[in-house]
Amino acid sequence: MNKNASILWIVKLWGLLILFSACTPSRPTPQIVKKEMQQSPRIYSLYLPLIKRESITIWLSPSLPSTFSQKIALPSAYQVVETPVAKTLKIEIGQQAVISQWIYALVTPFASLVQEVSSADLLASWQGQTAGPFAGHPLLMDVNTHQVLTALWGESAPEAVAILDQNELLDFAWNHQPAWAIIPFEALQPRWKVLEVDHFSPLHRDFDSASYALSIPISLNGVSNAEGNSHSTPVLPGSVPETNRDPQKLTTLVMTGVTALVRATAYAMEVQGITYPAQDIGDWLRGADLTHISNEVPFAADCPAPNPVQENVRFCSRDQYLGLLEEVGADIIELSGDHFQDWGSAAVLHTLELYKERGWKYYGGGENLEDGRKALLIEDHGNHLAFIGCNAKGGKFAQASDSNPGAVPCDLDWMSAEIKRLRQAGYLPIATFQHQEYYTYAAQADQKADFRRMAEAGAVIVSGSQAHQPQTMDFWDGALVHYGLGNLFFDQYDLTPACRQGLLDRHIFYDGRYIGLELLPIQFVDYARSRPMTENERTSLLETLFAANGWRP
């Protein structure tokens, strides 16, 4: 066969192949993700399963917060290496390509009088200079926290830091006061007092993490060695925790002492305006997610105009005074007070209807004994709280029965059992008492016995609503016990100098745990209105309260 014949034969054969391929039904294209390549897509799809894809190497800095590292869940394509090399991704502390922010807290034992430290003094102390309210005292922390801060601030001066096991920090600080420490936000508990840094506290709802000196930036740096993944600021797929302080998991609760909108307090409201008593402290009350009011007195449609020098103690409040409770953002009303039945059953039922119309929840009293005994169950930002309360005086002060409305008398056996049940059901119980009234800063023996019993049953907070002056607090069996907060809205301005003092307790819950308390001291300026205490007033009151419990700041 000559050369021309051979060429002709090949052309004919190629034409036959084209004809047959055109008559053959097409097959479905394999569902494979294709990268852009020079070869045809069909050839790439056939050979793709044979290509060995290179894994992505990633390095986790040993200076990362330990709880952050424990929560990382990398996809299978990522290989963790002990030493970074070229094109290795790196998760490390720094501002280059932030993927997470870890919050730490500057803390001191709760009995401390210090409120705030500046970031300048904090950094100076880290560098070994004597500065700030804890000058000369080393910063306490565990080894991992020291690694984190060293990566952020550089090496600390040898004498500036004392490194302890994380489980030893709290007791050591209490036993070596004055003391301060730095701990991760998730390690907070009520025996620590969180210090503000440049006026910022991670306990606050309006916390600005971007301006906070102990906000630790964590970045993902480097270039991936995976084919086609060469961006300079890579995005890591999979589960990387964004923060250890999610505001959607935080609940603030403000609890208060005695409210009785009667007598001289009510008279001042008539003259100065319904919201006059709260004009200086309203922001503290409104700013909480939940605001508790212990209102001892019923509202009554036929309640007479207030008499500022009324001698008898049969009390009622006019309906329009509800405007004060609306103004401060009331959410929870405690009904264990002594005077809830002063104006009869009709006024009690009328009061309950007024609360219901406003969506306010109540406990510690009710339409009857069964209603008043019910624990008030509240879910807020994922935290499950249970409020339960009673009147320890009983008798004429607690008249709720099977057929009668009023405040609930205390049955401590029942209450203890109910607190245990609630705790086992996943709630954080908060027990409150309308207890015996003592005009002392120190708690008395009967108070200690009853309050501590509720703590031992599982309450995380036990609080006294009866006191007309502030009383001390304690930690007992894991609970915060505060024996008395003093008046919120009541006219005992001239009874004793201590009755001009009061406290609001701002409790903090996070991710199903009770983590802390902030004391907000108030000073009465007349029979109705109080204001935040000055620094000197606050220091004097807290020194007195802590000393009454044997604490020495």
C-alpha positions as CSV (number, residue, x, y, z in Angstrom):
1,M,0.0,0.0,0.0
2,N,1.5,3.4,-1.1
3,K,1.7,6.4,1.2
4,N,-1.4,8.2,-0.4
5,A,-3.5,5.1,0.0
6,S,-2.6,4.8,3.7
7,I,-3.6,8.4,4.4
8,L,-6.9,7.8,2.6
9,W,-7.7,4.7,4.7
10,I,-7.0,6.6,7.9
11,V,-9.3,9.4,6.9
12,K,-12.1,6.9,6.1
13,L,-11.6,5.1,9.4
14,W,-11.8,8.4,11.4
15,G,-15.0,9.3,9.6
16,L,-16.6,6.0,10.5
17,L,-15.6,6.5,14.2
18,I,-17.3,10.0,14.2
19,L,-20.5,8.5,12.6
20,F,-20.7,5.7,15.2
21,S,-20.0,8.1,18.1
22,A,-22.8,10.4,17.0
23,C,-25.3,7.5,17.0
24,T,-24.3,6.2,20.5
25,P,-26.5,7.6,23.4
26,S,-24.6,10.0,25.6
27,R,-23.8,9.0,29.1
28,P,-24.4,11.2,32.2
29,T,-21.4,13.2,33.2
30,P,-20.0,12.2,36.7
31,Q,-21.0,14.6,39.4
32,I,-17.4,15.6,40.3
33,V,-16.3,19.1,41.3
34,K,-13.7,20.1,38.7
35,K,-10.9,22.7,39.0
36,E,-9.9,24.8,36.0
37,M,-7.2,22.9,34.2
38,Q,-5.6,22.9,30.7
39,Q,-6.8,19.4,30.0
40,S,-10.3,18.7,28.8
41,P,-12.9,18.4,31.6
42,R,-13.6,14.8,30.5
43,I,-10.0,13.7,30.9
44,Y,-9.8,15.4,34.3
45,S,-13.0,13.8,35.5
46,L,-11.6,10.4,34.6
47,Y,-8.3,10.8,36.3
48,L,-9.3,12.9,39.3
49,P,-9.8,9.9,41.7
50,L,-6.2,8.9,41.0
51,I,-4.8,12.3,42.1
52,K,-3.5,12.3,45.7
53,R,-4.6,15.5,47.3
54,E,-2.1,17.2,49.7
55,S,-3.3,17.7,53.3
56,I,-3.3,21.2,54.9
57,T,-0.8,21.5,57.7
58,I,-1.7,23.7,60.7
59,W,0.2,24.7,63.8
60,L,-1.4,25.6,67.1
61,S,0.7,27.9,69.2
62,P,1.4,26.5,72.7
63,S,0.6,30.1,74.0
64,L,-3.1,29.7,73.1
65,P,-5.7,29.7,75.9
66,S,-6.1,26.1,76.9
67,T,-9.9,26.2,76.8
68,F,-9.7,27.6,73.2
69,S,-7.4,24.8,72.1
70,Q,-9.6,22.2,73.7
71,K,-12.7,23.4,71.7
72,I,-11.1,23.3,68.2
73,A,-12.5,20.6,66.0
74,L,-10.5,20.6,62.7
75,P,-11.7,18.9,59.5
76,S,-10.0,15.7,58.4
77,A,-8.1,17.6,55.7
78,Y,-6.1,19.4,58.3
79,Q,-3.0,17.9,59.9
80,V,-1.7,19.4,63.1
81,V,2.1,19.8,63.2
82,E,4.3,20.4,66.1
83,T,6.6,22.8,64.2
84,P,5.5,25.3,61.6
85,V,7.2,25.3,58.2
86,A,6.7,27.2,54.9
87,K,3.0,27.3,53.9
88,T,1.8,26.0,57.3
89,L,-1.3,27.7,58.7
90,K,-0.7,29.1,62.2
91,I,-3.3,29.8,64.9
92,E,-1.6,32.1,67.3
93,I,-2.1,35.2,69.5
94,G,-2.0,38.4,67.4
95,Q,-4.0,41.0,65.5
96,Q,-3.1,40.0,61.9
97,A,-6.1,38.0,60.9
98,V,-8.4,37.7,64.0
99,I,-10.7,34.7,64.1
100,S,-11.4,34.6,67.9
101,Q,-11.3,36.8,70.9
102,W,-10.7,35.3,74.4
103,I,-11.7,37.4,77.4
104,Y,-9.8,37.4,80.7
105,A,-10.8,39.0,84.0
106,L,-8.7,40.9,86.5
107,V,-10.0,39.7,89.9
108,T,-9.5,40.1,93.6
109,P,-11.1,38.4,96.6
110,F,-14.7,39.5,97.0
111,A,-13.9,41.2,100.4
112,S,-11.6,43.7,98.6
113,L,-12.5,47.4,98.6
114,V,-10.7,48.1,95.3
115,Q,-13.1,48.7,92.4
116,E,-10.9,49.5,89.4
117,V,-7.3,49.3,88.0
118,S,-6.1,51.2,85.0
119,S,-4.6,49.3,82.0
120,A,-1.5,51.5,82.4
121,D,-1.0,50.4,86.0
122,L,-1.7,46.8,85.0
123,L,0.9,46.8,82.3
124,A,3.4,48.6,84.5
125,S,3.0,46.0,87.2
126,W,3.6,43.2,84.6
127,Q,6.8,44.9,83.7
128,G,7.9,45.1,87.4
129,Q,7.1,48.7,88.2
130,T,5.2,49.6,91.4
131,A,2.0,51.1,90.3
132,G,-1.7,51.0,91.1
133,P,-3.7,49.9,94.2
134,F,-1.9,46.5,94.4
135,A,1.6,48.0,94.1
136,G,4.1,45.5,95.5
137,H,1.9,42.5,95.2
138,P,2.5,40.0,92.4
139,L,-0.2,39.2,89.8
140,L,-1.5,35.7,90.5
141,M,-2.2,33.4,87.5
142,D,-1.8,29.9,86.3
143,V,0.9,28.8,83.8
144,N,-1.3,28.9,80.7
145,T,-2.5,32.5,81.5
146,H,1.1,33.5,81.9
147,Q,1.9,32.0,78.4
148,V,-1.1,33.9,76.9
149,L,-0.1,37.2,78.3
150,T,3.5,36.8,77.5
151,A,2.6,36.3,73.8
152,L,0.6,39.5,74.0
153,W,2.7,41.8,76.3
154,G,6.2,40.2,76.2
155,E,8.1,38.7,79.1
156,S,7.0,39.7,82.6
157,A,9.4,40.9,85.2
158,P,10.4,37.9,87.4
159,E,9.0,39.4,90.6
160,A,5.8,40.7,88.9
161,V,4.0,37.4,88.6
162,A,3.3,34.4,90.9
163,I,2.3,31.3,89.1
164,L,0.0,28.8,90.9
165,D,-2.1,25.8,89.9
166,Q,-5.5,27.1,88.7
167,N,-7.3,25.2,91.5
168,E,-5.2,27.0,94.2
169,L,-5.6,30.6,93.0
170,L,-8.8,31.5,94.8
171,D,-8.0,30.2,98.2
172,F,-4.4,31.5,98.0
173,A,-5.7,35.0,97.1
174,W,-8.2,35.0,100.1
175,N,-5.4,33.9,102.5
176,H,-2.9,36.5,101.2
177,Q,-4.9,39.7,100.9
178,P,-4.5,42.2,99.4
179,A,-4.2,40.1,96.3
180,W,-5.1,40.2,92.6
181,A,-5.1,37.7,89.8
182,I,-5.9,37.3,86.1
183,I,-8.1,34.4,85.1
184,P,-10.1,33.3,82.0
185,F,-13.7,34.6,81.9
186,E,-15.0,31.0,82.1
187,A,-13.2,30.5,85.5
188,L,-15.2,33.2,87.3
189,Q,-17.1,32.3,90.4
190,P,-18.8,34.5,93.1
191,R,-15.9,34.5,95.6
192,W,-14.0,36.5,93.1
193,K,-14.7,40.2,92.7
194,V,-14.2,41.4,89.1
195,L,-12.2,44.6,88.9
196,E,-12.9,47.1,86.1
197,V,-10.0,47.9,83.8
198,D,-10.3,51.5,82.4
199,H,-14.0,51.3,83.5
200,F,-14.7,48.2,81.5
201,S,-15.9,44.9,83.1
202,P,-16.8,41.7,81.3
203,L,-19.7,41.3,83.7
204,H,-21.5,44.3,82.3
205,R,-24.1,44.1,79.6
206,D,-22.6,47.1,77.7
207,F,-19.1,45.6,77.8
208,D,-16.9,46.8,74.9
209,S,-14.4,44.0,74.2
210,A,-12.5,46.0,71.6
211,S,-11.5,48.6,74.2
212,Y,-10.7,46.1,77.0
213,A,-7.0,45.5,77.9
214,L,-7.6,41.8,78.7
215,S,-9.3,40.9,75.4
216,I,-6.9,38.4,73.7
217,P,-6.9,38.4,69.9
218,I,-6.3,35.0,68.2
219,S,-5.4,35.0,64.6
220,L,-5.1,32.5,61.7
221,N,-1.9,33.3,59.8
222,G,0.2,31.8,57.0
223,V,-0.5,30.4,53.6
224,S,-2.1,27.0,53.0
225,N,0.0,24.3,51.3
226,A,-3.1,22.8,49.7
227,E,-3.2,23.1,45.9
228,G,-5.1,26.2,44.8
229,N,-5.5,27.5,48.4
230,S,-3.0,30.2,48.6
231,H,-4.9,33.2,50.0
232,S,-2.9,35.3,52.5
233,T,-5.6,35.5,55.2
234,P,-7.2,32.1,55.0
235,V,-10.6,31.2,56.4
236,L,-10.5,28.1,58.5
237,P,-13.6,25.8,58.0
238,G,-14.8,23.7,60.8
239,S,-15.4,24.5,64.4
240,V,-13.2,27.2,65.9
241,P,-14.7,28.9,69.0
242,E,-15.2,32.6,68.4
243,T,-15.1,33.7,72.0
244,N,-15.4,32.5,75.6
245,R,-17.8,35.4,76.4
246,D,-21.0,35.3,74.3
247,P,-23.4,38.1,75.4
248,Q,-26.3,35.9,74.4
249,K,-25.4,33.5,77.3
250,L,-25.2,36.3,79.9
251,T,-28.0,37.3,82.3
252,T,-28.0,40.2,84.8
253,L,-30.4,40.2,87.7
254,V,-30.8,43.1,90.1
255,M,-32.3,42.2,93.4
256,T,-33.6,44.8,95.9
257,G,-34.7,45.2,99.5
258,V,-37.9,46.7,100.9
259,T,-40.4,48.6,98.8
260,A,-43.4,50.2,100.5
261,L,-45.0,53.1,98.6
262,V,-46.7,54.6,101.6
263,R,-46.6,57.3,104.1
264,A,-43.8,59.9,103.5
265,T,-42.5,58.1,100.4
266,A,-45.9,58.2,98.8
267,Y,-46.4,61.8,99.9
268,A,-43.1,62.8,98.1
269,M,-44.3,61.0,95.0
270,E,-47.5,63.0,95.0
271,V,-45.6,66.3,95.4
272,Q,-42.4,65.6,93.3
273,G,-43.8,63.2,90.8
274,I,-44.5,59.4,90.7
275,T,-41.0,58.5,89.4
276,Y,-39.1,60.9,91.8
277,P,-37.7,58.2,94.1
278,A,-35.8,56.5,91.2
279,Q,-34.4,59.5,89.4
280,D,-30.8,58.9,90.4
281,I,-30.8,55.1,90.5
282,G,-33.2,54.2,87.8
283,D,-30.5,53.3,85.3
284,W,-29.1,50.6,87.6
285,L,-32.5,49.0,87.8
286,R,-33.5,49.4,84.2
287,G,-30.2,48.2,82.9
288,A,-30.7,44.6,84.2
289,D,-32.1,41.8,82.1
290,L,-34.3,41.0,85.2
291,T,-35.3,43.4,87.9
292,H,-36.6,42.1,91.2
293,I,-38.8,44.3,93.5
294,S,-40.0,43.1,96.9
295,N,-43.2,45.2,97.2
296,E,-44.7,44.7,100.7
297,V,-47.9,46.7,100.2
298,P,-51.1,46.0,98.1
299,F,-52.6,48.4,95.7
300,A,-56.2,49.5,96.4
301,A,-58.7,51.4,94.4
302,D,-60.0,53.1,97.6
303,C,-56.6,53.8,99.1
304,P,-56.7,57.3,100.6
305,A,-54.2,60.1,100.0
306,P,-50.9,59.5,101.8
307,N,-50.3,60.9,105.2
308,P,-46.5,61.5,105.8
309,V,-46.9,61.2,109.6
310,Q,-49.3,58.2,109.6
311,E,-49.0,56.5,112.9
312,N,-50.7,53.1,112.3
313,V,-49.0,50.5,110.1
314,R,-52.0,49.4,108.0
315,F,-50.8,50.2,104.5
316,C,-52.1,50.5,101.0
317,S,-50.8,52.1,97.8
318,R,-52.7,54.0,95.2
319,D,-52.8,52.4,91.7
320,Q,-51.0,55.3,90.0
321,Y,-47.9,54.4,92.1
322,L,-47.4,51.5,89.7
323,G,-45.8,54.1,87.4
324,L,-42.7,54.0,89.6
325,L,-42.3,50.2,89.2
326,E,-42.9,50.6,85.5
327,E,-40.3,53.3,85.3
328,V,-37.5,51.1,86.9
329,G,-38.3,48.1,84.6
330,A,-39.8,45.8,87.1
331,D,-40.0,42.1,86.0
332,I,-40.3,40.0,89.2
333,I,-42.4,41.0,92.2
334,E,-41.8,39.3,95.6
335,L,-44.9,39.0,97.7
336,S,-43.6,37.7,101.0
337,G,-43.8,41.1,102.7
338,D,-45.4,41.7,106.1
339,H,-48.1,44.1,104.8
340,F,-49.5,42.3,101.8
341,Q,-52.8,41.6,103.5
342,D,-53.2,45.0,105.2
343,W,-56.1,46.2,103.0
344,G,-57.8,42.8,102.8
345,S,-58.2,40.0,100.3
346,A,-59.9,42.1,97.7
347,A,-56.9,44.5,97.5
348,V,-54.5,41.5,97.2
349,L,-56.4,40.0,94.3
350,H,-56.6,43.5,92.7
351,T,-52.9,43.8,93.0
352,L,-52.2,40.5,91.4
353,E,-54.4,41.5,88.4
354,L,-52.4,44.7,88.0
355,Y,-49.2,42.7,87.9
356,K,-50.6,40.2,85.4
357,E,-51.8,43.0,83.1
358,R,-48.2,44.3,82.9
359,G,-46.7,40.8,82.4
360,W,-44.9,40.9,85.8
361,K,-44.3,37.6,87.4
362,Y,-44.6,37.0,91.2
363,Y,-43.7,34.5,93.9
364,G,-43.7,34.3,97.7
365,G,-47.4,35.0,97.9
366,G,-50.5,34.7,95.7
367,E,-54.1,33.9,95.3
368,N,-53.8,31.1,97.9
369,L,-51.1,29.0,99.5
370,E,-50.7,26.8,96.5
371,D,-50.3,29.7,94.2
372,G,-47.8,31.5,96.5
373,R,-45.7,28.4,97.0
374,K,-45.0,27.9,93.3
375,A,-41.5,28.5,92.3
376,L,-41.3,31.2,89.6
377,L,-39.4,29.7,86.7
378,I,-37.7,32.1,84.3
379,E,-35.5,31.4,81.3
380,D,-33.3,34.3,80.2
381,H,-30.4,34.1,77.6
382,G,-30.3,30.3,78.1
383,N,-30.1,30.6,81.9
384,H,-32.8,28.8,83.9
385,L,-33.6,30.5,87.2
386,A,-36.1,29.5,89.9
387,F,-37.3,32.0,92.5
388,I,-38.9,30.8,95.8
389,G,-39.6,32.7,98.9
390,C,-41.6,32.9,102.2
391,N,-42.4,35.0,105.3
392,A,-40.5,33.7,108.3
393,K,-42.6,35.6,110.8
394,G,-45.8,33.8,110.0
395,G,-49.0,34.5,111.9
396,K,-50.7,37.8,111.0
397,F,-47.9,38.6,108.5
398,A,-48.3,35.6,106.3
399,Q,-52.0,34.8,105.8
400,A,-52.0,32.8,102.6
401,S,-54.0,29.6,103.1
402,D,-55.9,27.1,101.0
403,S,-58.7,29.7,100.6
404,N,-57.1,33.0,101.4
405,P,-54.7,35.2,99.4
406,G,-51.6,36.7,100.9
407,A,-47.9,36.1,101.7
408,V,-46.7,32.5,102.2
409,P,-45.5,31.4,105.7
410,C,-42.2,29.6,105.7
411,D,-42.1,25.8,105.9
412,L,-38.4,25.1,105.7
413,D,-38.7,21.4,105.3
414,W,-40.9,21.9,102.2
415,M,-38.7,24.7,100.9
416,S,-35.5,22.7,101.2
417,A,-37.0,19.8,99.4
418,E,-38.3,22.0,96.7
419,I,-34.9,23.7,96.2
420,K,-33.3,20.3,95.9
421,R,-35.9,19.3,93.3
422,L,-35.4,22.4,91.3
423,R,-31.6,22.1,91.3
424,Q,-31.9,18.5,90.1
425,A,-34.2,19.7,87.3
426,G,-31.5,22.0,86.0
427,Y,-32.6,25.3,87.6
428,L,-30.5,27.8,89.6
429,P,-32.6,28.3,92.7
430,I,-32.8,31.8,94.3
431,A,-34.4,31.7,97.8
432,T,-35.6,34.9,99.5
433,F,-36.8,35.5,103.0
434,Q,-39.0,38.1,104.6
435,H,-37.2,37.3,107.9
436,Q,-37.0,38.8,111.4
437,E,-35.9,42.4,111.3
438,Y,-32.7,43.4,113.0
439,Y,-31.1,46.8,113.0
440,T,-27.6,45.4,112.8
441,Y,-25.0,45.1,110.1
442,A,-24.2,41.6,111.4
443,A,-26.4,38.6,110.8
444,Q,-28.1,37.1,113.8
445,A,-28.1,33.4,114.7
446,D,-31.7,32.6,113.5
447,Q,-31.0,34.3,110.2
448,K,-27.8,32.3,109.7
449,A,-29.5,29.0,110.5
450,D,-32.4,29.5,108.0
451,F,-30.4,31.2,105.2
452,R,-27.6,28.6,105.3
453,R,-30.1,25.7,105.3
454,M,-31.4,26.9,101.9
455,A,-27.8,27.2,100.7
456,E,-27.1,23.6,101.8
457,A,-30.3,22.5,99.9
458,G,-28.8,23.8,96.7
459,A,-29.8,27.5,96.3
460,V,-27.1,29.5,94.5
461,I,-28.4,32.8,96.1
462,V,-30.2,33.3,99.4
463,S,-31.3,36.9,100.0
464,G,-33.1,38.8,102.7
465,S,-35.9,41.1,101.7
466,Q,-36.9,42.3,105.2
467,A,-34.0,44.4,106.4
468,H,-34.4,48.2,106.7
469,Q,-30.7,48.6,106.7
470,P,-27.9,46.7,104.9
471,Q,-26.6,43.6,106.5
472,T,-23.5,41.5,105.8
473,M,-23.1,38.7,103.3
474,D,-21.3,35.4,103.3
475,F,-20.5,32.4,101.1
476,W,-21.9,29.2,102.4
477,D,-21.8,25.7,100.7
478,G,-21.2,27.3,97.3
479,A,-24.0,29.9,97.6
480,L,-24.0,33.6,98.0
481,V,-25.9,34.5,101.2
482,H,-26.9,38.1,101.7
483,Y,-28.8,38.6,105.0
484,G,-30.3,42.0,104.2
485,L,-30.2,44.7,101.5
486,G,-31.9,47.6,103.2
487,N,-34.7,49.7,101.8
488,L,-35.3,50.5,98.2
489,F,-38.3,52.7,98.3
490,F,-39.4,53.3,101.9
491,D,-39.5,56.3,104.3
492,Q,-37.3,55.3,107.2
493,Y,-34.9,58.2,106.6
494,D,-34.9,59.4,110.2
495,L,-35.1,56.0,112.0
496,T,-31.3,55.4,112.2
497,P,-28.3,56.6,110.1
498,A,-28.0,53.0,108.9
499,C,-31.5,53.1,107.4
500,R,-30.3,55.8,105.1
501,Q,-28.0,53.2,103.5
502,G,-29.0,50.5,101.1
503,L,-27.7,48.0,98.5
504,L,-28.8,46.8,95.2
505,D,-27.3,43.4,94.3
506,R,-26.5,42.8,90.7
507,H,-26.1,39.1,90.1
508,I,-24.5,37.6,87.0
509,F,-25.3,34.3,85.3
510,Y,-23.5,32.8,82.4
511,D,-24.1,29.7,80.4
512,G,-26.0,28.0,83.1
513,R,-23.8,29.1,86.0
514,Y,-23.9,31.7,88.7
515,I,-20.6,33.6,88.3
516,G,-20.7,36.8,90.3
517,L,-22.1,39.6,92.3
518,E,-21.7,43.4,92.1
519,L,-22.7,45.5,95.1
520,L,-24.4,48.8,94.2
521,P,-24.6,51.0,97.3
522,I,-27.2,53.7,97.6
523,Q,-27.6,56.6,100.0
524,F,-31.0,58.2,100.8
525,V,-31.3,62.0,100.5
526,D,-34.8,62.2,101.8
527,Y,-37.8,60.1,102.7
528,A,-38.3,58.8,99.1
529,R,-35.2,59.3,97.0
530,S,-31.7,57.7,97.1
531,R,-28.6,58.2,95.0
532,P,-25.5,56.2,94.2
533,M,-23.0,56.5,97.1
534,T,-19.8,58.5,96.8
535,E,-16.5,56.6,96.8
536,N,-15.9,57.5,100.5
537,E,-19.5,56.5,101.4
538,R,-19.2,53.2,99.6
539,T,-15.8,52.4,101.1
540,S,-17.1,53.1,104.6
541,L,-20.2,50.9,104.2
542,L,-18.3,48.0,102.7
543,E,-15.7,48.1,105.4
544,T,-18.4,47.9,108.0
545,L,-20.3,45.1,106.3
546,F,-17.2,43.0,105.7
547,A,-15.9,43.5,109.2
548,A,-19.3,42.4,110.5
549,N,-18.6,39.0,108.9
550,G,-15.0,38.8,110.1
551,W,-13.6,39.7,106.6
552,R,-10.6,42.0,106.7
553,P,-9.9,43.6,103.3
